[in-house]
Amino acid sequence: MHRIFYLEATMNDYILLMFNDVLDPAQADDGVQWQQYLSMLRASGQFDGGSAIGAGERLKKG
């Protein structure tokens, strides 16, 4: 009798939330820096995928 085992690698899922409250808007809007950052994450194996949920909505209590 042969037994076959399948191991599935699992990775946590995260959502990156971005708010419009940065100290340096020019740096936050720099597409080149974002591309470099996301490329570094992909190369390290810490990030795979990415998509936009939509325009979003910001709510504040009070």
C-alpha positions, 0 to 999 in steps of 0.5 A: 500500500502506498500513501501519498501526502500533499503538503500545501504551503500556506501564507497569511493574507493581508490588506494594505490600507493607505490613507491620505495623511502622509507628511510628504505627499510628493514622496507618497505619490512617487510611482517609482518608489512604490514600484521599487518597494513592491518589486523588493517585496515580490523578490523577497517572496513576501508579496504576491499579487495585488489589486485595487478594491476600489476608490474606498471610503474614509470614515471618522467617528465623532 
